[in-house]
Amino acid sequence: MEENLIEKQIAEEQILVRITGQDRPGLTASVMGILSKYDAKILDIGQADIHSTLSLGILIRIDEIHSGQVMKELLFKATELGVNIGFAPITDDEYEAWVGRQGKNRYILTLIGRSLSARQIEAATKVIAQQGLNIDSILRLSGRMSLRDQSKKVRACIEFSLRGEPVSRSDMQGELMHLSSEMAFDFSLQRDDMYRRSRRLICFDMDSTLIQTECIDELAERAGVGAQVRAITESAMRGEIDFKESFTRRVGLLKGLDVSVMRDIAEHLPITEGVDRMMSVLKRCGYKIAILSGGFTYFGEYLQRRYGIDYVYANELEIDEQGKLTGRYVGDVVDGHRKAELLKLIAQVEKVNLAQTIAVGDGANDLPMLSEAGLGIAFHAKPRVVANAKQSINTIGLDGVLYFLGFKDSYLGEQGKF
């Protein structure tokens, strides 16, 4: 009987403490001061702050003798601080069931747009619910939007942390793809594992990705064969004709063009929105960066010097002794198959797991490297590419890639502002 009395005296229980109200400095410290006085164990803690409104949850384990006093003191402190507080008992069985669920797979769903409405978020969260996934947390990655200053390039990004395994990941991907096209938002669905959190190598297509033009089209305009070359380019990007064949035909039309034209085009390349910001962040964070392009080395090397890019693989135009293009190229063509090979080769040289690689492109010849990379992103891409890529960005600039990597605007200081 004496033993039972001792067991009863040291029995412990779980209490979930919920605090909501206006956030202020020192609130968490005040709460922890009370809990520490009674040697409460913290089993879980989480906090969200929306427009200076706090929502704080603390799951504690404490002996039954002091639990009433703890709740009483917390209630007084909440009144003093002007916040609301509530308590809920959690049984041992409920706690163990919760612990058991933590071993399940997790996914990250990222939504991006110039703005995100309740209608768009409703549609995405319905898909989450239909797939049997639970939303553990919601995080805003984009900066706060000014209501007065409309001159900045506005964008919105929300990240959902999901627990569980979807009923059908392919169906979930397909439904989100349909919604993104219909409702004008971008998304990324990634397994939340160690590789997602440690990407190290990013490979970009150049033409219509890093720059808002096709360099071969620019050269063709100067050579007076713009219409013919554009027609071949568009057909190749749609995957209607073999890239190598189309490339050979297009280069042949450039015969006789003076090399000085290339210099002038390079100095006036239209850089894609968000590239400056994205490159600055990637370099500061130690990413290895590569251009894998079906375009030309001359323009790739110009971008390499401008941004400190680590690798450039593209096609080299043959130039004669008079400084004119011969209508031929030197070496093997960098086509879709070659891009995928180069991605794997660079990853091997840099000792990076393929799951840690990223590829970004817009054309059919980018599909092999998009599917090979750990994270393949179609950027303002052709319909066929969007349909086959798992992630796409169509609504904002290329710095949207940073959101898919989990960067918050607030992480980036002055560089992170719109």
LOTIMI-404877 format. One record per residue (C-alpha): residue number from 1; x, y, z. Coordinates in nm, 3 decimals, padded with zeros to 5 digits, m for minus. Each point is the difference from the previous one (the first is absolute). Layout:
N
- NUM,X,Y,Z
...
end
This chain:
418
- 1,00.000,00.000,00.000
- 2,00.289,00.231,00.082
- 3,00.150,m00.072,m00.344
- 4,m00.331,00.087,m00.169
- 5,m00.010,00.327,00.192
- 6,00.351,00.091,m00.120
- 7,m00.093,m00.085,m00.362
- 8,m00.308,00.214,00.029
- 9,00.201,00.292,00.134
- 10,00.248,m00.009,m00.291
- 11,m00.254,m00.064,m00.276
- 12,00.036,00.238,m00.295
- 13,m00.236,00.129,m00.267
- 14,00.014,00.182,m00.333
- 15,m00.161,00.340,m00.046
- 16,m00.022,00.193,m00.326
- 17,00.030,00.374,00.066
- 18,m00.142,00.228,m00.271
- 19,00.073,00.374,00.004
- 20,m00.140,00.251,m00.251
- 21,m00.001,00.377,m00.018
- 22,00.215,00.304,m00.074
- 23,00.366,m00.097,m00.020
- 24,00.251,00.184,00.212
- 25,00.366,m00.042,00.106
- 26,00.051,m00.217,00.307
- 27,m00.328,m00.193,m00.018
- 28,00.161,m00.340,m00.060
- 29,00.262,00.070,00.267
- 30,m00.273,00.079,00.254
- 31,m00.183,m00.325,m00.076
- 32,00.320,m00.204,00.018
- 33,00.088,00.164,00.331
- 34,m00.314,m00.146,00.155
- 35,00.047,m00.343,m00.159
- 36,00.365,m00.022,00.106
- 37,m00.090,00.082,00.360
- 38,m00.197,m00.325,00.014
- 39,00.250,m00.200,m00.210
- 40,m00.247,m00.062,m00.283
- 41,00.129,m00.206,m00.293
- 42,m00.059,00.146,m00.349
- 43,m00.121,m00.276,m00.233
- 44,m00.085,00.227,m00.293
- 45,m00.010,00.370,m00.079
- 46,m00.106,00.203,m00.301
- 47,m00.075,00.364,m00.074
- 48,m00.146,00.199,m00.288
- 49,m00.021,00.378,m00.027
- 50,m00.242,00.155,m00.251
- 51,m00.021,00.380,m00.017
- 52,00.138,00.026,00.357
- 53,m00.263,m00.248,00.124
- 54,00.155,m00.289,00.189
- 55,m00.107,m00.363,00.010
- 56,00.222,m00.202,00.236
- 57,m00.044,m00.364,00.091
- 58,00.199,m00.184,00.270
- 59,m00.049,m00.363,00.093
- 60,00.133,m00.059,00.354
- 61,00.037,m00.301,00.227
- 62,m00.022,00.080,00.371
- 63,m00.078,m00.177,00.323
- 64,m00.366,00.007,00.100
- 65,00.076,00.169,00.332
- 66,00.119,00.322,m00.167
- 67,m00.207,00.001,m00.321
- 68,m00.284,00.198,00.156
- 69,00.237,00.264,00.139
- 70,00.176,00.031,m00.336
- 71,m00.327,00.058,m00.183
- 72,m00.107,00.254,00.262
- 73,00.323,00.201,m00.031
- 74,m00.010,m00.016,m00.380
- 75,m00.357,00.128,00.005
- 76,00.100,00.297,00.218
- 77,00.300,00.074,m00.223
- 78,m00.218,m00.014,m00.313
- 79,m00.240,00.253,00.154
- 80,00.295,00.224,00.088
- 81,00.134,m00.021,m00.356
- 82,m00.339,00.045,m00.166
- 83,m00.003,m00.332,m00.186
- 84,m00.239,m00.295,m00.007
- 85,00.102,m00.337,00.145
- 86,m00.158,m00.344,m00.007
- 87,00.089,m00.346,00.131
- 88,m00.076,m00.347,m00.133
- 89,00.095,m00.333,00.164
- 90,00.178,m00.250,m00.226
- 91,m00.015,m00.366,00.102
- 92,00.299,m00.233,m00.023
- 93,m00.171,m00.190,m00.283
- 94,m00.069,00.319,m00.194
- 95,00.360,00.111,00.042
- 96,00.141,m00.338,m00.110
- 97,m00.229,m00.001,m00.306
- 98,00.132,00.348,m00.090
- 99,00.361,m00.116,00.041
- 100,m00.070,m00.297,m00.227
- 101,m00.124,00.227,m00.277
- 102,00.324,00.198,m00.004
- 103,00.181,m00.277,m00.187
- 104,m00.215,00.047,m00.309
- 105,00.131,00.152,m00.321
- 106,m00.015,00.373,m00.045
- 107,m00.047,00.212,m00.309
- 108,00.040,00.371,m00.071
- 109,m00.258,00.166,m00.225
- 110,00.104,00.347,m00.115
- 111,m00.249,00.236,m00.166
- 112,00.119,00.309,m00.191
- 113,m00.177,00.279,m00.185
- 114,m00.003,00.374,m00.053
- 115,m00.264,m00.025,00.272
- 116,m00.178,m00.292,00.167
- 117,m00.372,00.011,00.067
- 118,m00.223,m00.198,00.235
- 119,m00.143,m00.174,m00.307
- 120,00.342,m00.125,m00.112
- 121,00.098,m00.115,00.350
- 122,m00.338,m00.171,00.046
- 123,00.052,m00.199,m00.320
- 124,00.351,m00.111,00.101
- 125,m00.100,m00.095,00.355
- 126,m00.294,m00.204,m00.132
- 127,00.248,m00.208,m00.200
- 128,00.210,m00.043,00.316
- 129,m00.305,m00.123,00.195
- 130,m00.115,m00.233,m00.278
- 131,00.344,m00.164,00.001
- 132,m00.024,m00.068,00.375
- 133,00.287,00.233,00.096
- 134,00.003,00.212,00.314
- 135,00.125,00.360,m00.002
- 136,00.249,00.034,00.285
- 137,00.097,00.360,m00.066
- 138,m00.048,00.287,m00.244
- 139,00.284,00.247,m00.059
- 140,00.006,00.317,m00.208
- 141,00.331,00.025,m00.187
- 142,m00.065,00.324,m00.189
- 143,00.038,00.347,00.147
- 144,m00.294,00.208,00.111
- 145,m00.183,00.190,m00.273
- 146,m00.038,00.377,00.021
- 147,m00.351,00.133,m00.061
- 148,00.131,00.345,m00.095
- 149,00.314,m00.068,m00.203
- 150,m00.105,m00.192,m00.313
- 151,00.326,00.064,m00.187
- 152,00.174,m00.313,00.130
- 153,m00.026,m00.338,m00.169
- 154,m00.247,m00.171,00.229
- 155,00.006,m00.373,00.059
- 156,m00.151,m00.232,00.255
- 157,00.121,m00.338,00.125
- 158,m00.143,m00.238,00.260
- 159,00.163,m00.325,00.111
- 160,m00.205,m00.288,00.146
- 161,00.169,m00.272,00.206
- 162,m00.202,m00.319,m00.053
- 163,00.013,m00.323,00.200
- 164,m00.088,m00.342,m00.137
- 165,00.008,m00.174,m00.336
- 166,m00.236,00.109,m00.280
- 167,m00.252,m00.257,m00.124
- 168,00.152,00.054,m00.346
- 169,00.286,00.244,m00.044
- 170,m00.040,m00.003,m00.380
- 171,m00.371,00.086,00.032
- 172,00.084,00.275,00.248
- 173,00.265,00.138,m00.235
- 174,m00.244,m00.010,m00.292
- 175,m00.280,00.173,00.189
- 176,00.234,00.276,00.124
- 177,00.134,00.042,m00.356
- 178,m00.356,00.042,m00.128
- 179,m00.084,00.254,00.271
- 180,00.320,00.198,m00.053
- 181,m00.080,00.041,m00.368
- 182,m00.366,00.083,00.061
- 183,00.053,00.234,00.298
- 184,00.334,00.166,m00.089
- 185,00.230,m00.114,00.279
- 186,00.320,m00.206,00.009
- 187,00.074,m00.293,00.228
- 188,00.268,m00.243,00.109
- 189,m00.068,m00.329,00.179
- 190,00.318,m00.144,00.152
- 191,00.074,m00.276,00.248
- 192,00.139,00.168,00.312
- 193,00.321,m00.194,00.042
- 194,00.369,00.070,00.057
- 195,00.061,00.059,m00.372
- 196,m00.262,00.273,m00.030
- 197,00.175,00.186,00.280
- 198,00.349,m00.034,m00.150
- 199,m00.017,00.084,m00.372
- 200,00.348,00.084,m00.129
- 201,00.005,00.020,m00.381
- 202,m00.238,00.192,m00.228
- 203,00.009,m00.024,m00.381
- 204,m00.175,00.254,m00.224
- 205,m00.100,00.008,m00.360
- 206,00.099,00.339,m00.142
- 207,m00.222,00.118,m00.285
- 208,m00.355,00.089,00.115
- 209,00.102,m00.094,00.356
- 210,00.287,00.217,00.125
- 211,m00.059,00.241,m00.288
- 212,m00.328,00.098,m00.164
- 213,00.100,m00.081,m00.354
- 214,00.140,m00.274,m00.223
- 215,00.350,00.109,m00.099
- 216,m00.016,m00.186,m00.329
- 217,m00.311,00.201,m00.087
- 218,00.183,00.323,00.084
- 219,00.289,m00.101,m00.228
- 220,m00.243,m00.101,m00.273
- 221,m00.169,00.342,00.008
- 222,00.337,00.166,m00.056
- 223,00.071,m00.245,m00.283
- 224,m00.339,00.069,m00.162
- 225,m00.129,m00.357,00.045
- 226,m00.209,00.054,00.315
- 227,m00.326,m00.148,m00.124
- 228,00.158,m00.323,m00.124
- 229,00.201,m00.057,00.318
- 230,m00.290,00.080,00.236
- 231,m00.220,m00.253,m00.174
- 232,00.262,m00.273,00.045
- 233,00.064,00.104,00.365
- 234,m00.367,m00.014,00.096
- 235,m00.044,m00.338,m00.162
- 236,00.304,m00.136,00.186
- 237,m00.115,00.140,00.337
- 238,m00.338,m00.170,m00.049
- 239,00.186,m00.326,m00.058
- 240,m00.126,m00.037,m00.356
- 241,00.342,m00.041,m00.160
- 242,00.335,m00.135,00.123
- 243,00.200,00.268,00.181
- 244,00.332,m00.085,m00.166
- 245,m00.152,00.017,m00.347
- 246,m00.176,00.327,00.072
- 247,00.313,00.148,00.154
- 248,00.213,m00.087,m00.303
- 249,m00.255,00.156,m00.234
- 250,m00.026,00.320,00.201
- 251,00.376,00.046,00.040
- 252,00.042,m00.049,m00.374
- 253,m00.222,00.304,m00.063
- 254,00.241,00.223,00.201
- 255,00.289,m00.039,m00.246
- 256,00.183,00.327,m00.068
- 257,m00.113,00.188,00.314
- 258,00.278,00.211,00.157
- 259,00.109,m00.104,00.352
- 260,m00.031,00.360,00.122
- 261,m00.377,m00.048,m00.011
- 262,00.031,m00.260,00.276
- 263,00.174,00.248,00.227
- 264,m00.273,00.258,m00.049
- 265,m00.276,m00.254,00.070
- 266,00.178,m00.124,00.316
- 267,00.030,00.350,00.141
- 268,m00.375,00.055,m00.043
- 269,m00.139,m00.337,00.109
- 270,m00.343,00.036,00.165
- 271,00.058,m00.163,00.340
- 272,m00.303,m00.182,00.140
- 273,m00.181,00.151,00.299
- 274,00.147,m00.122,00.329
- 275,00.332,m00.130,m00.138
- 276,00.220,00.263,00.173
- 277,m00.159,m00.066,00.338
- 278,00.001,m00.378,m00.041
- 279,00.365,m00.018,m00.108
- 280,00.109,00.219,00.291
- 281,m00.175,m00.225,00.250
- 282,00.122,m00.326,m00.154
- 283,00.362,00.119,m00.007
- 284,m00.013,00.125,00.359
- 285,m00.140,m00.335,00.113
- 286,00.271,m00.202,m00.173
- 287,m00.197,m00.163,m00.283
- 288,00.189,m00.121,m00.305
- 289,m00.163,00.152,m00.309
- 290,00.012,m00.128,m00.359
- 291,m00.137,00.110,m00.337
- 292,m00.090,m00.298,m00.218
- 293,m00.123,00.152,m00.322
- 294,m00.088,m00.091,m00.355
- 295,00.098,00.359,m00.076
- 296,00.350,00.135,m00.043
- 297,00.308,00.009,00.224
- 298,00.067,00.365,m00.089
- 299,m00.314,00.116,00.181
- 300,00.031,m00.257,00.279
- 301,00.351,00.120,00.080
- 302,m00.123,00.359,00.006
- 303,m00.254,m00.099,00.270
- 304,00.269,m00.202,00.175
- 305,00.216,00.310,00.041
- 306,m00.296,00.211,00.111
- 307,m00.128,m00.239,00.270
- 308,00.300,m00.212,00.095
- 309,m00.154,m00.318,m00.142
- 310,00.212,m00.312,00.056
- 311,m00.065,m00.201,m00.318
- 312,m00.111,00.083,m00.355
- 313,m00.073,m00.266,m00.260
- 314,m00.154,00.117,m00.328
- 315,00.069,m00.011,m00.374
- 316,00.295,00.175,m00.161
- 317,m00.046,00.173,m00.334
- 318,00.284,m00.035,m00.253
- 319,00.157,00.332,m00.102
- 320,00.227,00.043,m00.304
- 321,00.319,00.207,m00.028
- 322,m00.199,00.304,m00.109
- 323,m00.211,m00.004,00.318
- 324,m00.308,m00.136,m00.175
- 325,m00.225,m00.289,00.100
- 326,00.052,m00.298,m00.230
- 327,m00.348,m00.146,00.051
- 328,00.151,m00.294,00.190
- 329,00.060,m00.083,00.366
- 330,00.296,m00.157,00.183
- 331,m00.031,m00.323,00.198
- 332,m00.308,m00.193,00.107
- 333,m00.342,00.164,00.026
- 334,m00.127,00.061,00.354
- 335,m00.347,m00.150,m00.037
- 336,m00.243,m00.135,00.259
- 337,00.185,m00.328,00.048
- 338,00.333,00.182,00.039
- 339,m00.148,00.240,00.259
- 340,m00.107,m00.293,00.219
- 341,00.346,m00.158,m00.037
- 342,00.171,00.326,00.095
- 343,m00.218,00.044,00.308
- 344,00.104,m00.346,00.122
- 345,00.365,00.065,m00.088
- 346,00.017,00.331,00.190
- 347,m00.176,m00.160,00.298
- 348,00.264,m00.273,m00.001
- 349,00.286,00.251,m00.021
- 350,m00.146,00.208,00.284
- 351,m00.077,m00.317,00.204
- 352,m00.369,00.091,00.015
- 353,m00.277,m00.260,00.017
- 354,m00.239,00.030,m00.294
- 355,m00.282,00.050,00.250
- 356,00.175,00.325,00.101
- 357,m00.007,00.142,m00.354
- 358,m00.241,00.247,m00.158
- 359,m00.068,00.059,m00.369
- 360,m00.195,00.292,m00.150
- 361,m00.106,00.036,m00.363
- 362,m00.279,00.080,m00.242
- 363,00.033,m00.217,m00.313
- 364,m00.052,m00.360,m00.105
- 365,00.378,m00.047,m00.008
- 366,00.006,00.078,00.374
- 367,m00.231,m00.286,00.096
- 368,00.277,m00.262,00.039
- 369,00.192,00.210,00.253
- 370,m00.322,00.108,00.177
- 371,m00.091,m00.364,00.056
- 372,00.356,m00.096,00.099
- 373,00.041,00.270,00.265
- 374,m00.121,m00.034,00.356
- 375,m00.214,00.309,m00.060
- 376,m00.099,00.077,m00.359
- 377,m00.173,00.334,m00.062
- 378,m00.168,00.108,m00.324
- 379,00.028,00.379,m00.032
- 380,m00.256,00.185,m00.215
- 381,00.021,m00.313,m00.207
- 382,m00.166,m00.144,m00.308
- 383,m00.322,m00.198,00.070
- 384,00.167,m00.337,m00.060
- 385,00.275,00.082,00.250
- 386,m00.244,00.120,00.268
- 387,m00.206,m00.316,m00.046
- 388,00.305,m00.220,00.063
- 389,00.175,00.198,00.273
- 390,m00.085,m00.051,00.367
- 391,00.055,00.367,00.089
- 392,m00.058,00.311,m00.206
- 393,00.020,00.378,00.032
- 394,m00.222,00.201,m00.233
- 395,m00.128,00.292,00.208
- 396,00.314,00.175,00.132
- 397,00.372,00.045,m00.075
- 398,00.285,m00.248,00.022
- 399,00.068,00.085,00.366
- 400,m00.313,m00.205,00.071
- 401,00.246,m00.292,m00.003
- 402,00.118,00.124,00.342
- 403,m00.345,m00.067,00.149
- 404,00.009,m00.360,m00.122
- 405,00.331,m00.030,00.189
- 406,m00.168,00.128,00.318
- 407,00.152,00.350,00.013
- 408,m00.203,00.269,00.174
- 409,00.022,00.361,m00.117
- 410,00.075,00.097,00.360
- 411,00.315,m00.221,m00.008
- 412,00.148,00.206,m00.279
- 413,00.018,00.351,00.146
- 414,00.022,00.279,m00.256
- 415,00.051,m00.254,m00.278
- 416,m00.330,m00.162,00.093
- 417,m00.217,00.308,m00.048
- 418,m00.226,00.037,m00.298
end
